[in-house]
Every structure is written in C-alpha cells, then in structure tokens.
Amino acid sequence: MFFYSNASEAEDIIIYIRDDVYEDYQAFVDGKDIATINDFQGKTVRRDVIDMILAQKALKLGGFNHSFKYIPGKLNFRNTKMLQQGKLLISFDSYWLSDANALESDIYISDAVIKKGEYVAGLYTSPKNKAALNIKKLEDLSRFTAVSTPKWRTDWQTLSQLPLKQLVAEDEWLSMARMVNLMWIDIIFMPFNSTKDKTFSMDKITLIPVENVAIKFDDSRHFVLSKKHPLGAQAFQAINIGLKKLREQKLITKAYTQAGFFVDRNKINILNN
C-alpha cells in the first residue's frame, strides 16, 4: 500500500506490503520492469503477487508515472483505516466488492480485476490430515472445522453457509495457515497455487488441496484507492484506463490462469454450485 509524503513523480511512493507476499513477489519479478512482464509462470507466483503486478501495470498504462518502494512487514486490517484517512493511496491486494462497498464514502472502487463468480478456492489442509483429504461432497464438510475472518465479508458469508462442523474466526492470515498446518483446524480456503500439485509452502508451513474439489465465492474483486489522498483521483482514473487495456489484451485472464488461480471448472467439483 502507498504512503503519501508530498511525493513528486521523481520520488518513490512507499508501499507497505505483507512480508510473505513481498518475498514471493521479489522472487518472481527478479528485478524485471513490471511493464515488460507478460508471462506469469513461476514457482512463487500466486493470486496476491498477480494482484500487485496487474495493479502496477494498469496504473502505468493509464498514465500514472510514479514509482514505488516496498516496505514489508506484518500487516493487518489497520491499513484499511489508513486508506480511509488518506494516509495510504491504494491497496495492491484487491478487495471483495462487499468489503469495498462498506468503505465507499472514503474510497474509490476500481473496475473489477476478478469478475463476479470467477473466484474459486481450494480446500487446503495438512498433508497429514488424511480424513480431510478424503472430502468428496458438500455433506462431508460436516465432520470438519475451518478458519477465516468475518472482516472478509464474502469469505465469512460464503463459509457460514457451508455445513461445517465449526467455522473459527481468526484475523491474521498467517495464524490461520499455521493452525491448519498444526491440524488444530482442518481446512483453510485458499486460491489454488501455481505449483504443479497446487501445494502451498512457506517457512515451516505446508498445505495441500483436497483433490478435485473447490468452493466458489460469488463476488468480484477490485482495487481500492483513497478519496482523501492527494493522488487518489488521478490514480483511480489511471487504474481503470489500464485495467480496460489489460482486459482487452486478455492479460488478466492469462495472468491468473498461469498463476494457477483460474482452474478448469470441467475438471473440478465446486461443492457449493
């Protein structure tokens, strides 16, 4: 995310970014100019990384010529408050429309980067959780626990409608992943990963998806920009121009497909269809 400090176009705009996303982003980009990246295959690419790349490409295509400097850290929902206050320009991690609409008095909402109905998530669990790995149909969920946060409205509403044994609330994403890795919780619903077997690995955490099943989140995702930030209106206009161009070039679909996020729905059972 951006922090504004009377920056001119010659100065970098600071972006605060979750450290695990930043590491994967750095490994994938590897010093390349974002504007030149049109192939999105790589070991560390995932939905969060693609969001970052597409936002920058869209801003540039729309004529927003500021450069960015990343500061990684353990970030949480306080960044939403900073957006509302005008201390942050934009979130490079897209928002559900339901979450963005709740902030509409303070933010601009971009055109959709992920359209309504396109977001399909895997049921990720510990490789040791053999029972969870055997989930085949919606009714099977009644024997298992899952974790999410009510602060993600679409996630929480969707998961609350599933016949889970229990839905546990936890606001920190990394804590969610650790709980599932340790088998304190059975399932976390995550975008499919780019690795060949869709496995997600980070530090001491390894999670794998239940084969051939998924959940659909019936909402769109958007970039949000602060209305109170001095560059907000300019960046908002630019990102929509750029997103339209990326959509016309079919780069949005290509990026999410190559990242493993968009999957062939003919080969997967969407449990809540």
N, C-alpha and C positions, 0 to 999 in steps of 0.2 A: 504494500500500500504506500501511497505517496504522503510525504510530509512537506508542507509548504513553508518556505522561509525566504520570501521575497526573491524567488529564483528567477533569473533571466534564462533565455534559451541556451545560453552558454554554460549554465550551471546544471549540475545533476540534481534531479528531484529524488529525494530519499524514499525508498520503498521498504517498508517493514514486511518481512515475509517469514512464514513458519520455517524453521531451520531444516526440517527433513525435506520439505518441498524445494528449498533453495539448493540443497545438496544434489538432489536429482536433476534439477534444472541446470545447474552448473555442469554436471557430468554430461548431460545431453547436448547442451549448446556448445560447450568446449571452445569458447572464445569466438564462435562464428557470429557474423552480423545477423540479427534476427530477421531482417528484411530478406535475406538470401535463403532462409530455411524453408524449403518446400517439400522435404521428405522428413517424415516424423517417426521413423523406425529407430528403436534403440532400447537398451536394457533398462534405462532409468526413466523412460518417458511414461507418463500416466496422465489422468484427466487433469489434475492440478497443474502439471507442467504445461500441458497443451493450452489451458486457460491463460496462463502467463504469456505464452508465445503469441497466441491469437490476439490478445488484448494489445500487445505492443505493435504487432503487425497492423492491426486495424487503426490504431492511433496514428501511426506513421503514414499509412495510405490516405488517411483523412486530413493530413497536413499538420499534425501535432508534432513539432520537431524537437521537443525537449528530450534530453537523455536521462537515464535513470541509474541510481545507485542503490544496491540492495543491502539491507541490514537484517540478517537473520536473527531469530530469537524464538522463545516460547510464547507464541502469541495466542490470544484468546478473544472473546467477544467484545473486549474493550475497544477494539478497532472500529466497530460499528458506531460507538459513541463518538469517536474521533472524526468519522465521516460526517456524522450529524452536526458536529461542532465546526466543521470546516478546517480541521487540522490535518485531515487526510483528503487527498484528491479523489482516489479511486481504489477499489478493491480489484486486484488482479485475479482473485478467486471469485468466480461467478456466484451469484446469489439465486436461490429459488425466487420465482416471482412472488410467491406468497410472503416470503420474508421481506422482499424489497418493497412490496406494496404497503407494509406496515410502517415504512420509513419515508413514504413518498413526499411528505411535507419538507423533508430535508435533503432528499437525494434525487438525482436524475436516474432513470432506469433505461439502459440501452435496449436496442432491439435484441431479440433472443439469439444467444450463441448456441444454446442447446434447445431445440424446439420441444413443445409440449408432447409428451409421450415417447421421446427419444431416449430418455434416461432409464437404462436397465442396469440393475445392480446384482452382483453375485452374493451368494450366501457364504461368507468366509468363516473358516473355523480353524482350530488347531489340527495339524496333521495327525495328532494322537486321538482326536475325538471321532472315533470310528462310528459311533451312533449317529452323530450329526452328519457325517459324510454319506450316510445312507438315506438321507431325506430324498423322497421322490415326488411327493404330492403335498398340497396345501395342508391337509389334515395332519400330516406328520409333524408339523410345527408345534403341535400342542404338547409335545414332550420336551421342548427346548426353550432356553432363555436367550434373549437378545439384548443388545445395548445400543442406545442412541441418545439424542438430547432433544428436549422439547423446544429448544431455541432454533432448531431447524424444523420449521413448521411442517413442510411437506413430508420430510422423513418421519417425524413423530406421528403425524396423522395417518400416513400410509401404514406404518408398522403397528399402530394401535388397532387397526382394522384386521390384522392378521391373527389367527388363532394360536398365538404364542403362549407358552406356559407362564412367562413373565417378560415384560419389557422394562429394563433397568435404565434409569436416567443417569448420564454422566456427560458433563460438558466438554471435557478435554479429549480430543480425538486420540491422542497418543495413549492416554489412560484406557480408552475403550479397547484399542488394539492389544494392549498388554493384558487386559482382563480376559480376552478371548484366547490369547496365546497361552496364558496360565490355566485355561479351562475353568476359570471362575464363572465365566459366561460362555454359552455355547456358540453364538453367532454374532457377527457384525456384518452389516450390509454395505458392500463397497463396490465402487466401479471396478470392472474387470481390468486386470493388469496386462501389460504388454509382453510379459514373458510367455514362452511357448505354452506352458501349462497353466498360465494365469496366476502363478504363485506370487504372493507379496512378501518381500523380505526387507527388514530394516533393523539394524543392530542385532539384538537377540530375539527379535520377533519374526516368526514365520507363520503365515496364514495361507491356507489353500481354499479354493472354492469348491463347494459341493458340485459334483459334475452334472452338467446338463439342466440345471435349474436356475431361475433368476426371479427377481421381483421388479415390477415396473413402478416408477414414480411418475405420476401423471401431472407433471408441472414443467414449466420451461425455466431455463436459467439465463441470467442476464448479468452484465457488468453494472455496478452502481457507482455513481460519482457524486461528490458533494456539491449541493447547490450553494453552499456558503463559502466554498473555496474560490479564490480569485481566478483560477484557471478552469473551474468546473464547467461553465457553459461552453467554453472553447473545446475542451476535451470531450464533452458529451457530443457535440456536433461532429467532431472528428471521428470518434469511435463508431458512430452509426454509419458515416460515409464509408469507413474502412470495412466494417462488417458486411455491408452490402456488396462491396467489391470482392471480399473473400468468399461470400456465398455464391456469387456469380462465377468465380473461379473454381468452385467446388472444393476449396481448400479446407473448409471447416469440417465437412464430412470426411475428407481424406485424412485429416489430422487425427480426429477421434477414432477412426477406423484403424489406422496404423498404430495408434497407441493402445489398441486392444479394448477400448471403451465401448465402441459400437460393435455389436456382435451380430452374427447371422441368426435372426429370430426363428428361422426354419429349423435350426439345429438345437434349440433350447426350449425348455418348458417354462413359460412365465406363469408362476404359481397363482398370481392374483389377476390374471387376464379376465 
